[in-house]
Amino acid sequence: MEVFKDLGIGLPPLNMALAQRILEQTHSYQVLKGYRHYPPVDLENLKFILCKFAYLMMDFPEIQELEINPLALDETGAVSLDIKILLDDKLPTKPFLPYNHLVISPYPTHYIKSIQLKNGQLALLRPIKPEDEALEIELFDYLSENTVYFRFLGYKPKLTRELVTRFTHIDYDREIAIVAEVEQADRKRLAGVVRVIADAWNEAAEYAVVVADDFQGQGLGRMLTDYILDIAKERGIKKIFASTLASNHRMIQMFKARGFKVEQEDYQTYYVEKVL
């Protein structure tokens, strides 16, 4: 690192997917995967070490600085050859909230709950996470052109890796996306996603929802909406707003039923808002 300035940067909390992204940022990653007659290092173990390192920083805010240099790696595992830890001896006297020292909040597990759809099928509502990238991409396979048209107001986005990362790697302090996870053919998939993105003051938030075509008509969109409104209110958000197409009659009726103020912006779109 000192010679080539080969850096991969990530913020805690980490998981295996985010640790993988950090490794991929470095040029050294190509060597770590194996080169010529040299076998690859134990990459799964290395990612796990990064996750444990991140959780150490999360759980002990009195750690002001922690450096492992070097960390020796081969195909059998890893060993720390030198470690330096600098503690903040003034921290115990400072008032602070749990995880207040982090830039990004940990995964909000308290928002996980089960629901039952009209057809009796169970679904798990939970916050989205970085590991959902593949499921998020697959969700688009269950969206008709009409559903995509309504969700993105006529614009059909190009599903790039950057866009999927934007959807799944979120800052839980300012944005919450709740997915509906179901089991189908002995595997998990997403049936829908609802999302609110707050402004810098966390006072107003933009709302959006999409439900896979084969799960429409099961009450899922309404349940996702009601749940995200409860979460927004709990977080102190004062206003929810959104735009929807004038031709999306089902969505407009859903907004009206929940007390949203509905105003026509132009011949194509409506603007809706609700004070919480």
NUGU-378657 format. One record per residue (C-alpha): residue number from 1; x, y, z. Coordinates in nm, 2 decimals. Last residue first. Example, Ala and Ser with C-alpha at 12.3 -4.5 7.8 and 13.67 -1.06 7.14 Angstrom:
! residues 2
+-----+--------+--------+--------+
: num :     xx :     yy :     zz :
+-----+--------+--------+--------+
:   2 :   1.37 :  -0.11 :   0.71 :
:   1 :   1.23 :  -0.45 :   0.78 :
+-----+--------+--------+--------+
This chain:
! residues 276
+-----+--------+--------+--------+
: num :     xx :     yy :     zz :
+-----+--------+--------+--------+
: 276 :  -4.79 :   1.24 :   0.86 :
: 275 :  -4.87 :   1.51 :   0.60 :
: 274 :  -4.96 :   1.34 :   0.27 :
: 273 :  -4.85 :   1.44 :  -0.08 :
: 272 :  -4.95 :   1.36 :  -0.44 :
: 271 :  -4.84 :   1.51 :  -0.77 :
: 270 :  -5.03 :   1.39 :  -1.08 :
: 269 :  -4.88 :   1.33 :  -1.42 :
: 268 :  -4.97 :   1.33 :  -1.79 :
: 267 :  -5.20 :   1.62 :  -1.86 :
: 266 :  -5.00 :   1.84 :  -1.62 :
: 265 :  -4.94 :   1.86 :  -1.25 :
: 264 :  -5.28 :   1.72 :  -1.14 :
: 263 :  -5.32 :   1.75 :  -0.77 :
: 262 :  -5.39 :   1.47 :  -0.51 :
: 261 :  -5.37 :   1.53 :  -0.14 :
: 260 :  -5.30 :   1.19 :   0.01 :
: 259 :  -5.56 :   1.06 :   0.27 :
: 258 :  -5.49 :   0.69 :   0.24 :
: 257 :  -5.79 :   0.61 :   0.01 :
: 256 :  -5.68 :   0.90 :  -0.22 :
: 255 :  -5.34 :   0.75 :  -0.26 :
: 254 :  -5.48 :   0.40 :  -0.34 :
: 253 :  -5.72 :   0.56 :  -0.59 :
: 252 :  -5.44 :   0.73 :  -0.77 :
: 251 :  -5.24 :   0.41 :  -0.78 :
: 250 :  -5.53 :   0.21 :  -0.94 :
: 249 :  -5.59 :   0.49 :  -1.19 :
: 248 :  -5.23 :   0.49 :  -1.33 :
: 247 :  -5.33 :   0.69 :  -1.64 :
: 246 :  -5.26 :   1.02 :  -1.47 :
: 245 :  -4.91 :   0.90 :  -1.41 :
: 244 :  -4.77 :   0.92 :  -1.06 :
: 243 :  -4.56 :   1.17 :  -0.87 :
: 242 :  -4.47 :   1.12 :  -0.50 :
: 241 :  -4.48 :   1.30 :  -0.16 :
: 240 :  -4.45 :   1.20 :   0.20 :
: 239 :  -4.44 :   1.47 :   0.47 :
: 238 :  -4.34 :   1.50 :   0.83 :
: 237 :  -4.07 :   1.24 :   0.86 :
: 236 :  -4.01 :   1.17 :   1.23 :
: 235 :  -3.86 :   0.82 :   1.20 :
: 234 :  -4.18 :   0.66 :   1.34 :
: 233 :  -4.38 :   0.85 :   1.07 :
: 232 :  -4.16 :   0.71 :   0.80 :
: 231 :  -4.19 :   0.36 :   0.93 :
: 230 :  -4.57 :   0.38 :   0.95 :
: 229 :  -4.58 :   0.51 :   0.60 :
: 228 :  -4.35 :   0.23 :   0.48 :
: 227 :  -4.59 :  -0.03 :   0.63 :
: 226 :  -4.90 :   0.12 :   0.48 :
: 225 :  -4.74 :   0.13 :   0.14 :
: 224 :  -4.61 :  -0.23 :   0.15 :
: 223 :  -4.95 :  -0.35 :   0.27 :
: 222 :  -5.13 :  -0.16 :  -0.01 :
: 221 :  -4.90 :  -0.29 :  -0.28 :
: 220 :  -4.93 :  -0.64 :  -0.15 :
: 219 :  -5.31 :  -0.65 :  -0.16 :
: 218 :  -5.31 :  -0.96 :  -0.37 :
: 217 :  -5.42 :  -0.79 :  -0.69 :
: 216 :  -5.07 :  -0.78 :  -0.82 :
: 215 :  -4.85 :  -1.07 :  -0.73 :
: 214 :  -4.79 :  -1.21 :  -1.08 :
: 213 :  -4.72 :  -0.86 :  -1.21 :
: 212 :  -4.44 :  -0.80 :  -0.97 :
: 211 :  -4.51 :  -0.50 :  -0.74 :
: 210 :  -4.35 :  -0.16 :  -0.75 :
: 209 :  -4.35 :   0.12 :  -0.50 :
: 208 :  -4.22 :   0.48 :  -0.48 :
: 207 :  -4.22 :   0.75 :  -0.21 :
: 206 :  -4.03 :   1.07 :  -0.18 :
: 205 :  -3.95 :   1.19 :   0.17 :
: 204 :  -3.99 :   1.52 :   0.36 :
: 203 :  -3.85 :   1.61 :   0.70 :
: 202 :  -3.52 :   1.41 :   0.72 :
: 201 :  -3.33 :   1.74 :   0.70 :
: 200 :  -3.12 :   1.62 :   0.40 :
: 199 :  -3.43 :   1.50 :   0.22 :
: 198 :  -3.58 :   1.16 :   0.27 :
: 197 :  -3.59 :   0.87 :   0.02 :
: 196 :  -3.89 :   0.64 :   0.07 :
: 195 :  -3.91 :   0.29 :  -0.09 :
: 194 :  -4.15 :   0.01 :  -0.16 :
: 193 :  -4.03 :  -0.32 :  -0.33 :
: 192 :  -4.23 :  -0.61 :  -0.46 :
: 191 :  -4.25 :  -0.99 :  -0.51 :
: 190 :  -3.89 :  -1.06 :  -0.45 :
: 189 :  -3.76 :  -1.42 :  -0.49 :
: 188 :  -3.66 :  -1.71 :  -0.26 :
: 187 :  -3.64 :  -2.07 :  -0.38 :
: 186 :  -3.84 :  -2.39 :  -0.33 :
: 185 :  -4.06 :  -2.33 :  -0.64 :
: 184 :  -4.17 :  -2.00 :  -0.49 :
: 183 :  -4.08 :  -1.85 :  -0.15 :
: 182 :  -4.16 :  -1.49 :  -0.10 :
: 181 :  -3.96 :  -1.17 :  -0.01 :
: 180 :  -4.15 :  -0.84 :   0.00 :
: 179 :  -3.88 :  -0.57 :   0.00 :
: 178 :  -3.87 :  -0.26 :   0.21 :
: 177 :  -3.65 :   0.03 :   0.10 :
: 176 :  -3.56 :   0.29 :   0.36 :
: 175 :  -3.36 :   0.60 :   0.28 :
: 174 :  -3.20 :   0.88 :   0.48 :
: 173 :  -3.05 :   0.70 :   0.79 :
: 172 :  -3.06 :   0.36 :   0.62 :
: 171 :  -2.79 :   0.47 :   0.37 :
: 170 :  -2.85 :   0.24 :   0.07 :
: 169 :  -2.67 :  -0.03 :  -0.12 :
: 168 :  -2.96 :  -0.21 :  -0.29 :
: 167 :  -3.11 :   0.04 :  -0.54 :
: 166 :  -2.79 :   0.23 :  -0.61 :
: 165 :  -2.61 :  -0.10 :  -0.66 :
: 164 :  -2.87 :  -0.20 :  -0.91 :
: 163 :  -2.82 :   0.13 :  -1.09 :
: 162 :  -2.44 :   0.09 :  -1.10 :
: 161 :  -2.48 :  -0.27 :  -1.22 :
: 160 :  -2.68 :  -0.14 :  -1.52 :
: 159 :  -3.05 :  -0.20 :  -1.57 :
: 158 :  -3.12 :   0.06 :  -1.83 :
: 157 :  -3.41 :   0.25 :  -1.71 :
: 156 :  -3.75 :   0.26 :  -1.89 :
: 155 :  -3.89 :   0.61 :  -1.85 :
: 154 :  -4.27 :   0.64 :  -1.87 :
: 153 :  -4.32 :   0.75 :  -1.52 :
: 152 :  -4.06 :   0.50 :  -1.37 :
: 151 :  -4.31 :   0.28 :  -1.19 :
: 150 :  -4.60 :   0.32 :  -1.43 :
: 149 :  -4.39 :   0.24 :  -1.74 :
: 148 :  -4.22 :  -0.05 :  -1.56 :
: 147 :  -4.56 :  -0.19 :  -1.48 :
: 146 :  -4.68 :  -0.15 :  -1.84 :
: 145 :  -4.36 :  -0.31 :  -1.98 :
: 144 :  -4.44 :  -0.61 :  -1.76 :
: 143 :  -4.24 :  -0.67 :  -1.44 :
: 142 :  -4.15 :  -1.02 :  -1.34 :
: 141 :  -3.81 :  -1.02 :  -1.52 :
: 140 :  -3.74 :  -0.69 :  -1.33 :
: 139 :  -3.75 :  -0.88 :  -1.01 :
: 138 :  -3.45 :  -1.09 :  -1.12 :
: 137 :  -3.23 :  -0.79 :  -1.11 :
: 136 :  -3.34 :  -0.71 :  -0.76 :
: 135 :  -3.29 :  -1.08 :  -0.65 :
: 134 :  -2.93 :  -1.07 :  -0.79 :
: 133 :  -2.86 :  -0.74 :  -0.60 :
: 132 :  -3.02 :  -0.86 :  -0.28 :
: 131 :  -2.69 :  -0.91 :  -0.10 :
: 130 :  -2.66 :  -0.54 :  -0.06 :
: 129 :  -2.96 :  -0.52 :   0.17 :
: 128 :  -3.33 :  -0.43 :   0.14 :
: 127 :  -3.53 :  -0.38 :   0.46 :
: 126 :  -3.77 :  -0.66 :   0.54 :
: 125 :  -4.12 :  -0.77 :   0.47 :
: 124 :  -4.15 :  -1.15 :   0.46 :
: 123 :  -4.44 :  -1.30 :   0.25 :
: 122 :  -4.68 :  -1.57 :   0.33 :
: 121 :  -4.93 :  -1.70 :   0.07 :
: 120 :  -5.30 :  -1.71 :   0.17 :
: 119 :  -5.43 :  -1.59 :  -0.16 :
: 118 :  -5.51 :  -1.25 :  -0.01 :
: 117 :  -5.15 :  -1.21 :   0.11 :
: 116 :  -5.02 :  -1.29 :   0.46 :
: 115 :  -4.76 :  -1.08 :   0.63 :
: 114 :  -4.43 :  -1.15 :   0.81 :
: 113 :  -4.21 :  -0.88 :   0.98 :
: 112 :  -3.86 :  -0.73 :   0.96 :
: 111 :  -3.83 :  -0.36 :   1.05 :
: 110 :  -3.65 :  -0.43 :   1.38 :
: 109 :  -3.36 :  -0.57 :   1.17 :
: 108 :  -3.25 :  -0.22 :   1.08 :
: 107 :  -2.91 :  -0.30 :   0.91 :
: 106 :  -2.65 :  -0.08 :   1.08 :
: 105 :  -2.65 :   0.30 :   1.03 :
: 104 :  -2.39 :   0.45 :   0.79 :
: 103 :  -2.14 :   0.73 :   0.91 :
: 102 :  -2.09 :   0.55 :   1.24 :
: 101 :  -2.01 :   0.72 :   1.57 :
: 100 :  -2.37 :   0.72 :   1.67 :
:  99 :  -2.37 :   0.34 :   1.67 :
:  98 :  -2.54 :   0.34 :   2.01 :
:  97 :  -2.62 :   0.70 :   2.13 :
:  96 :  -2.34 :   0.92 :   2.28 :
:  95 :  -2.27 :   1.11 :   2.60 :
:  94 :  -1.89 :   1.17 :   2.64 :
:  93 :  -1.72 :   1.06 :   2.96 :
:  92 :  -1.65 :   0.71 :   2.84 :
:  91 :  -1.50 :   0.86 :   2.52 :
:  90 :  -1.21 :   1.05 :   2.68 :
:  89 :  -0.96 :   0.76 :   2.67 :
:  88 :  -1.00 :   0.74 :   2.29 :
:  87 :  -0.80 :   0.42 :   2.21 :
:  86 :  -0.53 :   0.36 :   1.95 :
:  85 :  -0.48 :   0.00 :   1.84 :
:  84 :  -0.18 :  -0.12 :   1.64 :
:  83 :  -0.15 :  -0.48 :   1.50 :
:  82 :   0.14 :  -0.66 :   1.35 :
:  81 :   0.17 :  -1.01 :   1.19 :
:  80 :  -0.20 :  -1.08 :   1.16 :
:  79 :  -0.25 :  -1.44 :   1.03 :
:  78 :  -0.46 :  -1.56 :   0.73 :
:  77 :  -0.59 :  -1.88 :   0.59 :
:  76 :  -0.50 :  -2.20 :   0.40 :
:  75 :  -0.47 :  -2.06 :   0.05 :
:  74 :  -0.23 :  -1.79 :   0.16 :
:  73 :  -0.25 :  -1.46 :   0.35 :
:  72 :  -0.03 :  -1.25 :   0.58 :
:  71 :  -0.19 :  -0.94 :   0.72 :
:  70 :   0.07 :  -0.67 :   0.75 :
:  69 :  -0.02 :  -0.43 :   0.89 :
:  68 :  -0.34 :  -0.45 :   1.09 :
:  67 :  -0.43 :  -0.10 :   1.19 :
:  66 :  -0.69 :   0.02 :   1.44 :
:  65 :  -0.76 :   0.39 :   1.52 :
:  64 :  -1.00 :   0.56 :   1.76 :
:  63 :  -1.13 :   0.25 :   1.92 :
:  62 :  -1.36 :   0.39 :   2.20 :
:  61 :  -1.66 :   0.32 :   1.97 :
:  60 :  -1.63 :  -0.05 :   2.04 :
:  59 :  -1.92 :  -0.24 :   1.88 :
:  58 :  -1.89 :  -0.07 :   1.54 :
:  57 :  -1.51 :  -0.08 :   1.50 :
:  56 :  -1.51 :  -0.45 :   1.60 :
:  55 :  -1.80 :  -0.50 :   1.36 :
:  54 :  -1.59 :  -0.36 :   1.07 :
:  53 :  -1.29 :  -0.59 :   1.16 :
:  52 :  -1.52 :  -0.89 :   1.17 :
:  51 :  -1.65 :  -0.81 :   0.82 :
:  50 :  -1.30 :  -0.76 :   0.69 :
:  49 :  -1.20 :  -1.09 :   0.84 :
:  48 :  -1.50 :  -1.26 :   0.68 :
:  47 :  -1.39 :  -1.12 :   0.34 :
:  46 :  -1.04 :  -1.26 :   0.39 :
:  45 :  -1.18 :  -1.60 :   0.49 :
:  44 :  -1.39 :  -1.62 :   0.18 :
:  43 :  -1.09 :  -1.51 :  -0.02 :
:  42 :  -0.86 :  -1.80 :   0.10 :
:  41 :  -0.57 :  -1.70 :  -0.12 :
:  40 :  -0.56 :  -1.81 :  -0.48 :
:  39 :  -0.28 :  -2.06 :  -0.59 :
:  38 :   0.05 :  -1.93 :  -0.73 :
:  37 :   0.15 :  -2.12 :  -1.05 :
:  36 :   0.03 :  -1.84 :  -1.28 :
:  35 :  -0.16 :  -1.59 :  -1.06 :
:  34 :  -0.43 :  -1.66 :  -0.81 :
:  33 :  -0.74 :  -1.47 :  -0.70 :
:  32 :  -0.52 :  -1.26 :  -0.46 :
:  31 :  -0.31 :  -1.15 :  -0.76 :
:  30 :  -0.61 :  -1.00 :  -0.94 :
:  29 :  -0.73 :  -0.85 :  -0.61 :
:  28 :  -0.40 :  -0.66 :  -0.58 :
:  27 :  -0.53 :  -0.40 :  -0.83 :
:  26 :  -0.78 :  -0.30 :  -0.56 :
:  25 :  -1.14 :  -0.20 :  -0.59 :
:  24 :  -1.25 :  -0.56 :  -0.62 :
:  23 :  -1.14 :  -0.62 :  -0.26 :
:  22 :  -1.37 :  -0.35 :  -0.14 :
:  21 :  -1.66 :  -0.49 :  -0.34 :
:  20 :  -1.61 :  -0.83 :  -0.20 :
:  19 :  -1.63 :  -0.68 :   0.15 :
:  18 :  -1.96 :  -0.52 :   0.05 :
:  17 :  -2.10 :  -0.86 :  -0.05 :
:  16 :  -1.97 :  -1.03 :   0.26 :
:  15 :  -2.12 :  -0.78 :   0.50 :
:  14 :  -1.98 :  -0.45 :   0.62 :
:  13 :  -2.11 :  -0.19 :   0.87 :
:  12 :  -1.88 :  -0.01 :   0.84 :
:  11 :  -1.75 :   0.21 :   0.56 :
:  10 :  -1.55 :   0.08 :   0.26 :
:   9 :  -1.23 :   0.18 :   0.08 :
:   8 :  -1.00 :  -0.03 :  -0.14 :
:   7 :  -0.66 :   0.11 :  -0.18 :
:   6 :  -0.34 :   0.04 :  -0.38 :
:   5 :  -0.12 :   0.33 :  -0.30 :
:   4 :   0.16 :   0.15 :  -0.50 :
:   3 :   0.45 :   0.19 :  -0.25 :
:   2 :   0.28 :   0.24 :   0.09 :
:   1 :   0.00 :   0.00 :   0.00 :
+-----+--------+--------+--------+
